[in-house]
Amino acid sequence: MPTPAPSRVVPARRARAALALAAALCLAVAGARAALPWYDVVALPDVGDGATLPNAVNNRGAVTGEARLGKHMDGEGTAYVLRGKRVIRMHQPAPGQASEGRGINDHGVVVGNEGLQAANGEPRGFIWDRHGVTRLDVPTAMAITNDGTVVGDFDFQAIYRLRQGQYHLTALPPEFSYGFAKAANARGDVLVDGHPWNGTPGYRVLVHREDTGWTDHGTLGGDFANGLAINRAGTVVGLVYWNRGSGRNVRAFVLKDGVTTLFGSDAVWAEARLSGINEAGVAVGSMRGPDGEGHAFAVDTDGQTAVNLNRRLAAGHAGWTLLDARTINDRGEIVGRGLLHGQPTGFLLVPRAAH
């Protein structure tokens, strides 16, 4: 499949008007301009009897995520951490429940959520370190910084930053009825999907900085938008939705310095999203065509070139199809999920120059 070029680059506040004038997006295959390296791909080991679904990788190459209990990508799962060839299950969830690791800092401390499919009770965040699991009395724990600050939802009407055992709460802006913390950057800025009170359907992209307060980036020209990752420079990536009758169109976005760049096309891609970004500004995610075929892709540091990661695999890695790149660390290592000889398998991409 061709890799789509981005749509027009427009200021976020003028995105809706500009998109209304655009009839279609151009398509192009990323070629010599791509700044991405060649990658070696490492299969992440199964944890027990299930496929490994990574969510985060730190700058030392340690991985956390969810291990499915069974050979399929759906069903119950358990949180894990992978350090080199050592795999640690954090705990065994109760029947009917699931747990996942969501973030890991460079000291190897993991945060995540458990009780995700509980028929009774509520989900809860947790922290895992070498001493074991600490369960939190909050719904989620979504990210952890290198100074140990944990970020998540307090009651879906406020976010928290947990430092040295103390919760520091920040209420959502008054025009929002609820929201979901999605990510945090190294500085502790928090990315939130906020839902307004006024009955307007869908979510808006919110960012909270402790020194300047809330910034509402809106829906970025779509019916609603979800931010999924943010780096120290404040660049946000995620996805924008347009409802189209019985279906929808979903495009990936990069929001940098108030300018939104979209990736995807009505004609070729049914869905595209970016779910991770590093400090160098390289973003990763997935695209899926109308036929359901998906590919992992990356946007390089120029912010304009979308690259199919399957085309960046070094020689000697036959049998792989990379479906979804979840995130990228500052060493350029990428984790995600794919198929190895047709079997669901988690992967770690290592830049060839890193060897």
ABEGO torsion letter per residue (X at the ends): XBBBBBBBBBBAAAAAAAAAABABBBBBBBBAABABBBBBBBBBBBBEABBBBBABBBAAGBBBEBBBBEABABEBBBBBBBBEABBBBABBBBBGBBBBBABBBAAGBBBBBBGAABABEBBBBBBBBAAEBBBBBBABBABBBAAGBBBBBAAGABBBBBBGGBBBBBBBBAABABBBBABBBAAGBBBBBBBBAAGBBEBBBBBBBAAAEBBBAEAGGBABBBBABBBAAGBBBEBBBBBBEABBBBBBBBBBGGBBBBBEBAAABABBBBABBBAAGBBBBBBBBAAGBBBBBBBBAAGABBBBAAAABBBGABGBBBABBABBBAAGBBBBBBBBGGBBBBBBBBBAAAX
